[in-house]
């Protein structure tokens, strides 16, 4: 289950990075200044989110690689809740 969470999180990061790249290409397509500024602001926000999410997923993976017994307790805890 944790492997699936980590894998899906990293897939979301990859997809979001592709959206950011596509949005940056749109900036060069001749938007007016207001639209370009708004798109630029949203790109920056998405970029910040991607960095945080990527780091969190990788940290989670490293944690469970180093201490696999945590995964066993986490599944029991999630089941109880």
C-alpha positions in Angstrom: 0.0 0.0 0.0 2.8 2.4 0.8 4.6 1.6 -2.4 1.4 2.5 -4.3 1.1 5.8 -2.4 4.7 6.7 -3.2 4.5 5.6 -6.8 1.3 7.6 -7.3 2.7 10.6 -5.6 5.7 10.6 -7.9 3.4 10.1 -11.0 1.5 13.2 -9.9 4.8 15.1 -9.6 5.8 14.0 -13.2 2.4 15.0 -14.6 2.5 18.3 -12.9 6.0 19.0 -14.2 4.6 18.3 -17.7 1.7 20.8 -17.1 4.3 23.4 -15.9 6.3 22.9 -19.1 3.2 23.2 -21.3 2.2 26.4 -19.4 5.6 27.9 -19.9 5.3 27.2 -23.7 2.0 29.1 -23.6 3.8 32.1 -22.1 5.8 32.3 -25.2 2.8 32.0 -27.5 1.8 35.7 -27.2 -0.6 36.1 -24.3 -1.4 39.6 -23.2 0.5 41.0 -20.2 -2.2 40.3 -17.6 -2.8 36.7 -18.8 0.9 36.1 -19.0 1.5 37.4 -15.4 -1.4 35.3 -14.0 -0.1 32.2 -15.7 3.4 32.9 -14.5 2.2 33.3 -10.9 0.3 29.9 -11.2 3.4 28.2 -12.7 5.4 29.4 -9.7 2.8 28.1 -7.2 2.7 24.8 -9.0 6.5 24.6 -9.1 6.6 25.1 -5.3 4.0 22.4 -4.7 5.9 20.0 -7.0 9.1 20.5 -5.1 7.5 19.9 -1.8 5.5 16.9 -2.9 8.5 15.3 -4.7 10.7 15.7 -1.6 7.9 14.3 0.7 7.4 11.2 -1.5 11.1 10.6 -1.7 11.5 11.0 2.1 8.7 8.7 2.7 10.2 6.1 0.4 13.7 6.4 2.1 12.1 6.2 5.5 10.3 2.9 4.7 13.4 1.5 2.9 15.5 2.1 6.0 12.9 1.1 8.5 10.5 -1.4 6.9 8.9 -2.3 10.2 7.3 1.2 10.3 5.2 0.2 7.3 3.7 -2.8 9.1 2.6 -0.6 12.0 1.3 2.2 9.7 -1.0 -0.3 8.0 -2.3 -1.5 11.3 -2.8 2.1 12.5 -4.7 3.0 9.3 -6.9 -0.1 9.5 -7.8 0.8 13.1 -8.7 4.4 12.2 
